[in-house]
Amino acid sequence: MMALSWQLMTTGVFVGGGRLAVPLAEIWSTDPVTLRDVVMDRKAMSARLGEYPSLERVWALSLLGRDGQAVAEGRLLLAGSADRFRPLLVLAHACRRSHRWHEAALLQEEALRLASSPAREALVRYEIGVRFFDEALYRDAAAELEWAYDLYRAAGRQRIARLCLPALERAREVLALSPIPDHPPI
């Protein structure tokens, strides 16, 4: 399965090898069970930290478990950016990976307000869905992932829409297997 994450969809740096000398699957992938990006080759990713542009560096630091550094560099990147959309998403990604759910949610909401196209909104909705999945809010995760899927299709981004499907199906699967609803009745 091809990885689907904010950096792939916004920058494409790692697509088809991008700036890397080794194939995508050897460096990182998206775990189809947890929906989290995971490092397959820590040594290769660590060795390239100095080569990555700022956005990818923050993302890579968070994957390497260097959460404090990723959040700090993400905040600096955001503070110095004229276009806040991508820095908001990468900082939200770093916050999500370090279980700073509230901060990630606030950053994603700002990115959602700045989304200037259906494809950008879909990207944010996907990231919100993955955050909800991490938080075990599977019903909300499935709703956001379905919204992302529909937005990508409406925007004519069929390939990326298809890449959303495994995450959507996983959220629905976990929701169906969950003995306890993710939202208690009011």
N, C-alpha and C positions, 0 to 999 in steps of 0.2 A: 504494500500500500504506500502510495506517495504521501509524504508528510504534508500536513496542512497547518500552517501557523501564520501569525501576523507577518513575520519577516519574509516568508516565501511569497505571500500574496502582495506585500507592499514593495519589496525590493527585488526579489528574484535573485539575490546574490548567490545563493547556493544552488539554484536550478541548473541542472545539467552540468554540474561541476563548477559553474560560475568562476569565481576567483580561486577556487580550491583546486589542488592538484589531484585529489582523490575523489572518487564518486560520492555523491550525497549519502547513500546508505551506509557508508563506512564511517562517516563523521557523526551523524545524528539521525534520528527518525522519530516519528510520533507513535507512541505506544497505543495500539488500538483498544486496549482494555481501560487504561487510565486517561486517555486523550492528552497525555502530557508529552512534550518533546523530551527526549532522552538522548544523552550523549553515548554514542557507540565507541568512539575513539577519543578518550579524554586527552591523551597526549597530543594528538593532532590538533584538537580544538584549542588546547592551552597554548600550543606552539604558535598558533595563528592569531592570538589575541591582539598583538600589536599591528597586524595587517588589516583587521576588520575596520570598516567605517564605524562611526560612533554608534549608530543604531544597532548594528549587528554585534558590536562589542558588548553592549549592555545585555542583549539577548543571550550571548554566549556566556557571559559572566553568571547570569542567573542559571543557565543550564549546568554550569560547572559547580553550582552550589555556593558561589561567592555572593550570597544575597545582599549583604551590607554594601559591598562594593558596587554591585549592579544597581541597587536603589540609589546610592549616592551619585554615581555617574549618570544615571537616568535623570535625576533631579537637575544636575548641572546642564545636561543636554536640553532638557525642557526649558530651563531658565534662559538659555541662550538661543532659542529657536524662534524664528519669525513665524514659521508654519508649525503649529503645535500638534497637528494631527498624529503623525507617526511617533514623535517623542512621547506623547501621551500614551499611546498603545504599548510602546516598549517598556515604559515605566510601569504601566498597569500590569504587564506581563511579569516583570520582576517582582512587583508587590504580590501578585497572585501566587507566584511560586514560593514566596516566603510567608504565605498565609496571612497577608495583610489585606484581608477581604474588603474591609470598608474603604481603605485607601484605593485599592484597585477599582472598586465600584465607582468611586467619585471620579477617578481619571477616565474610566470608560464612559461615564455619562457625559463628561466634557467632550471627549472624542466624538460621541454620538451627536452632540450639538454642532460640532464642526464638520461632520460628514457632509460633503457637498454633492454626493452622488449616491445612487442606489448601491453601487459596488462598495463604496466606502462604508455606507451604513451596514451592508452585509458583513463586512470585515469586523466591525465593532460588535454586531449582533453575534457573530461566531465566537468572538473572544468572551463576550458576556456569557454565552452558553457554556463555554468550557469552564469559566469561573464558577458558574452555578453547579456544573458537574463536580468540580473539585470540592464544593461546599456540600455535596450530597443533596442538592435541590434538583432532583432529576426531572420533575415535571417542568420547572422553569427552564432547565437546561434544554429539554426537548423542544419547548416552545421557541426559545431564542434560536436554536440551531435550525429549526424548520423555517423560521423567519429569514435567517441568513440564506438558506437554500433557495427560498422563493425569490428573495431580492437578487441573488446572483443570476438566477434564471431570467428574471425580468430585465436585468441589465445586459443580457446576452452573453454572460460569462458561464457558458455551459460546462466547461472543463472544471472550473473551480466549484460550481454548483455540485457536480458529481463528487468532488473531493469532500464536500460537506456531508454527504450521505452516510459514510461509515460512522461519523460522530453522532449524527442524528439517530441512526439505528441503534448505536450503543446506548445512548441516553434512554431511548424507548425500551430497550431490552432490560436495562437495570431498573427502570421504573416499574416495569411489569413484574419483575422478580422481587421487588421490595415489599416486605410484609407490612411495613409501616409507611403510611403516606408521608411525603416530604413536607406537607403543610397540614398541621392539625386543624380540624374543623373549628370554625368560629361560632 
